[in-house]
Amino acid sequence: MKPNDQPSLSVERLSIDVGGGASRRRVVEELSFALYPRRTLCIAGESGSGKSLSSLAIMGLLPKAASVPSGAILFDNRDLLSLPEREKPAWQAHRHDFSGADDVVEPAADRRPATGGNPAPA
């Protein structure tokens, strides 16, 4: 990395809440990282630690029950969280409610039992 390289993506003190009213809870608290050009970034953590919700927040695809009370997501020197609706990419309009594992979109024809090896030809 050269000293003048700027990050392609920077997440700064991102917090994510889920639920509403008395059931609201913080699921991501002050996450920060930077992704630089020509570099690899790995985000690892325990199940339920907020990896997927953080990724969905970056893409602007958080479920309706989730919110970002604080933080910034900077891409191309612009905070994606503060963009006016008309400037957000069209794919952000296709929001889904990912409330559980059963909500994963997967064609039934592609579901095969785990065998520990290569699946048998269909």
Backbone bond lengths (Angstrom), bond angles and torsions (degrees), N, CA, C in turn:
res aa  C-N    CA-C-N  psi(-1)  N-CA   C-N-CA  omega(-1)  CA-C   N-CA-C  phi
1 M - - - 1.442 - - 1.523 108.31 -
2 K 1.310 115.70 131.18 1.452 121.34 178.79 1.527 109.45 -82.83
3 P 1.326 118.48 151.12 1.464 120.45 -177.61 1.528 114.08 -58.33
4 N 1.332 119.05 -28.68 1.464 120.25 -177.04 1.529 113.12 -95.36
5 D 1.341 118.38 3.81 1.468 120.40 177.24 1.522 110.37 -64.42
6 Q 1.300 115.48 131.53 1.459 121.88 175.76 1.525 108.04 -100.16
7 P 1.331 117.62 147.27 1.467 118.29 177.85 1.527 111.40 -65.41
8 S 1.331 115.68 144.21 1.467 120.96 173.77 1.516 109.51 -71.65
9 L 1.324 115.58 -36.22 1.449 122.99 -178.60 1.514 108.05 -140.69
10 S 1.305 116.18 134.52 1.457 120.87 178.00 1.523 109.06 -133.55
11 V 1.317 115.64 125.89 1.459 121.66 176.26 1.522 106.18 -109.26
12 E 1.328 115.73 124.67 1.461 120.19 -173.51 1.522 111.30 -124.71
13 R 1.327 115.42 112.74 1.465 123.44 174.22 1.536 112.34 51.24
14 L 1.321 115.80 43.95 1.468 121.97 -178.62 1.527 110.86 -74.56
15 S 1.319 116.28 127.67 1.465 122.25 173.36 1.519 108.00 -121.71
16 I 1.335 115.61 143.93 1.472 121.59 -179.85 1.520 108.17 -131.23
17 D 1.331 115.66 131.23 1.459 122.43 175.33 1.513 108.93 -110.91
18 V 1.342 116.02 150.17 1.457 122.23 176.79 1.519 108.20 -129.01
19 G 1.326 115.34 142.53 1.457 121.10 179.21 1.517 111.23 91.71
20 G 1.309 114.97 -179.57 1.455 119.93 -179.56 1.508 111.53 -139.53
21 G 1.305 115.62 159.64 1.462 121.28 177.48 1.514 111.97 59.96
22 A 1.344 115.45 -134.43 1.466 120.83 -177.40 1.524 112.39 -68.78
23 S 1.342 117.37 -20.69 1.468 119.95 -178.87 1.528 112.44 -89.78
24 R 1.338 118.32 -0.40 1.472 121.14 179.84 1.527 109.02 -64.80
25 R 1.336 114.33 134.45 1.470 118.46 176.36 1.514 110.48 -141.88
26 R 1.301 116.38 149.30 1.463 123.63 179.12 1.518 107.82 -82.07
27 V 1.337 117.57 122.39 1.464 121.38 -179.62 1.523 112.37 -109.06
28 V 1.326 117.23 -19.55 1.470 122.55 173.18 1.525 105.87 -134.46
29 E 1.334 116.92 130.12 1.458 119.95 -177.75 1.522 111.30 -127.15
30 E 1.319 114.85 112.82 1.464 124.15 173.18 1.532 113.77 52.63
31 L 1.327 116.29 51.33 1.465 122.78 175.82 1.528 109.61 -75.90
32 S 1.315 116.38 131.47 1.469 121.11 177.04 1.524 109.48 -136.93
33 F 1.331 115.80 137.35 1.460 122.18 171.82 1.514 108.81 -164.53
34 A 1.325 115.45 165.11 1.466 121.13 177.10 1.522 108.50 -133.47
35 L 1.318 115.60 139.00 1.462 122.80 177.46 1.518 107.72 -112.38
36 Y 1.327 116.10 119.32 1.461 121.60 -176.50 1.527 111.16 -101.33
37 P 1.333 116.70 152.17 1.469 120.39 177.71 1.537 110.84 -56.39
38 R 1.322 115.42 141.71 1.455 123.19 177.06 1.526 113.53 62.29
39 R 1.322 117.29 21.50 1.460 122.35 178.73 1.524 108.44 -123.02
40 T 1.315 116.51 159.25 1.455 122.76 177.70 1.521 108.72 -111.20
41 L 1.301 115.81 138.20 1.456 121.54 177.59 1.524 108.08 -123.93
42 C 1.307 116.85 129.97 1.457 121.87 178.15 1.526 107.95 -112.93
43 I 1.312 116.24 128.67 1.463 121.20 175.53 1.519 106.33 -111.14
44 A 1.311 115.82 114.17 1.459 121.69 -177.74 1.520 108.98 -123.12
45 G 1.306 115.97 151.37 1.457 120.20 177.54 1.508 110.42 179.04
46 E 1.313 114.28 169.79 1.457 120.08 179.64 1.527 110.64 -66.32
47 S 1.303 115.50 160.98 1.451 120.93 174.46 1.525 108.78 -58.41
48 G 1.320 116.19 131.95 1.453 120.18 179.73 1.512 115.03 84.39
49 S 1.338 117.39 8.25 1.468 119.83 -177.08 1.526 113.42 -83.95
50 G 1.342 118.06 -6.28 1.457 120.17 175.44 1.510 115.66 106.22
51 K 1.331 117.98 9.92 1.470 120.54 -179.55 1.525 111.31 -61.08
52 S 1.315 117.11 -49.30 1.474 120.77 -178.07 1.520 111.78 -67.95
53 L 1.330 117.95 -43.82 1.460 120.14 179.01 1.518 111.20 -62.80
54 S 1.324 117.39 -37.04 1.464 120.20 177.56 1.523 110.61 -64.74
55 S 1.318 116.55 -42.19 1.468 120.30 177.47 1.527 111.12 -64.32
56 L 1.320 117.19 -41.88 1.463 120.69 177.95 1.529 110.68 -63.91
57 A 1.326 117.34 -37.25 1.467 120.61 177.69 1.524 110.61 -63.64
58 I 1.320 116.88 -41.14 1.467 120.77 179.06 1.529 110.37 -61.26
59 M 1.324 116.54 -39.75 1.462 120.63 -179.07 1.528 112.97 -82.48
60 G 1.332 116.62 -5.94 1.458 119.78 -178.02 1.510 113.09 75.77
61 L 1.332 117.11 27.28 1.459 121.51 -174.87 1.527 112.97 -119.71
62 L 1.326 117.39 28.72 1.455 119.43 178.05 1.522 110.22 -61.24
63 P 1.334 116.90 145.14 1.458 118.66 174.85 1.530 109.68 -63.16
64 K 1.303 116.11 158.74 1.472 120.99 -176.61 1.520 112.73 -60.40
65 A 1.324 117.70 -27.20 1.467 121.12 -179.24 1.525 112.90 -77.79
66 A 1.334 117.35 -6.26 1.468 121.00 -178.17 1.522 110.42 -107.66
67 S 1.319 115.44 151.67 1.464 120.61 178.21 1.521 109.90 -144.87
68 V 1.328 115.29 159.11 1.462 122.47 178.19 1.527 107.03 -111.99
69 P 1.349 117.13 98.37 1.462 119.30 -178.31 1.523 114.00 -76.60
70 S 1.334 116.89 -21.39 1.468 118.89 -179.74 1.518 110.56 -158.32
71 G 1.317 114.98 158.84 1.450 121.44 177.79 1.514 111.95 115.22
72 A 1.324 115.31 179.28 1.461 121.92 179.70 1.525 108.84 -143.65
73 I 1.327 115.21 147.11 1.461 122.64 173.79 1.520 105.37 -124.72
74 L 1.324 116.56 105.36 1.459 121.44 -174.75 1.522 110.94 -101.21
75 F 1.324 115.24 122.12 1.459 122.35 175.91 1.518 106.86 -132.64
76 D 1.316 116.77 126.78 1.463 121.00 -178.22 1.536 110.22 55.24
77 N 1.348 114.69 41.57 1.473 123.35 178.67 1.522 114.04 60.60
78 R 1.335 118.00 22.73 1.464 122.09 177.26 1.517 109.22 -125.59
79 D 1.317 115.98 138.33 1.458 120.59 178.21 1.525 108.64 -80.21
80 L 1.323 116.58 110.26 1.463 121.28 -177.58 1.523 112.18 -62.73
81 L 1.332 117.35 -27.08 1.461 120.37 -178.60 1.526 112.72 -73.04
82 S 1.325 116.80 -22.06 1.465 118.90 -176.86 1.530 113.29 -106.92
83 L 1.346 116.98 8.14 1.463 119.20 177.64 1.523 111.05 -66.53
84 P 1.329 117.91 140.14 1.467 119.34 172.38 1.535 109.44 -63.24
85 E 1.308 117.08 150.33 1.464 121.84 -177.94 1.526 112.54 -50.53
86 R 1.319 117.72 -40.68 1.470 120.91 -176.09 1.529 112.22 -66.01
87 E 1.332 117.37 -18.20 1.463 120.39 -179.52 1.519 113.42 -97.86
88 K 1.322 117.08 -6.07 1.462 120.02 179.18 1.519 109.34 -76.49
89 P 1.319 117.01 143.70 1.470 119.70 179.67 1.530 111.56 -58.66
90 A 1.308 115.03 150.60 1.469 121.37 -177.57 1.523 112.16 -58.80
91 W 1.338 117.98 -32.36 1.457 119.13 -176.76 1.514 112.23 -67.55
92 Q 1.329 118.24 -17.98 1.456 119.83 177.84 1.523 111.52 -71.23
93 A 1.304 117.44 -19.43 1.465 120.72 179.56 1.520 111.62 -70.81
94 H 1.327 117.67 -18.21 1.460 122.15 -177.83 1.523 109.87 -93.09
95 R 1.318 116.36 69.96 1.453 121.95 -177.98 1.527 109.55 -84.97
96 H 1.306 115.28 146.99 1.456 121.70 178.61 1.520 108.68 -127.60
97 D 1.307 116.20 160.27 1.453 120.92 176.01 1.521 107.29 -102.38
98 F 1.328 116.42 96.75 1.456 121.71 179.18 1.524 108.22 -90.93
99 S 1.330 116.59 78.59 1.455 119.29 -174.97 1.523 113.09 -93.08
100 G 1.314 117.31 -7.80 1.454 118.77 179.60 1.505 111.50 -171.45
101 A 1.317 115.00 173.51 1.466 120.28 -176.26 1.524 111.74 -63.24
102 D 1.330 118.29 -28.29 1.461 120.66 -179.31 1.518 112.31 -69.38
103 D 1.336 117.50 -13.05 1.455 121.34 -177.86 1.527 113.29 -87.26
104 V 1.324 117.12 -1.59 1.457 120.03 -179.11 1.514 108.95 -66.42
105 V 1.310 116.06 132.15 1.461 120.71 -179.81 1.516 107.95 -83.56
106 E 1.304 115.54 115.85 1.458 121.15 -179.48 1.521 107.92 -149.84
107 P 1.322 117.73 120.26 1.465 119.38 179.47 1.521 111.46 -57.90
108 A 1.329 116.23 134.45 1.462 120.68 -178.05 1.521 111.82 -58.63
109 A 1.327 117.97 -32.25 1.466 121.13 -178.69 1.522 112.09 -66.09
110 D 1.337 117.68 -21.95 1.457 120.77 -178.20 1.519 112.58 -91.79
111 R 1.316 118.71 -2.85 1.458 120.99 -177.77 1.509 109.61 -81.78
112 R 1.318 116.15 122.53 1.456 122.04 177.05 1.519 107.25 -132.46
113 P 1.309 117.30 145.79 1.472 118.80 177.79 1.530 109.96 -63.99
114 A 1.320 115.19 146.53 1.459 120.16 176.62 1.526 108.68 -68.36
115 T 1.339 116.13 127.34 1.458 120.34 -177.70 1.518 112.51 -116.18
116 G 1.327 115.77 -8.94 1.455 119.13 -177.80 1.514 112.30 83.21
117 G 1.305 117.59 0.71 1.456 121.75 179.33 1.503 109.67 -149.20
118 N 1.291 116.66 -161.55 1.454 120.30 179.22 1.524 110.38 -70.59
119 P 1.335 116.89 138.45 1.467 118.36 179.30 1.527 110.32 -68.23
120 A 1.326 114.79 150.69 1.457 119.91 176.39 1.515 109.52 -66.04
121 P 1.330 117.87 147.66 1.457 119.49 178.14 1.506 110.91 -57.76
122 A 1.327 116.13 142.31 1.462 120.60 -178.36 1.513 111.44 -80.54
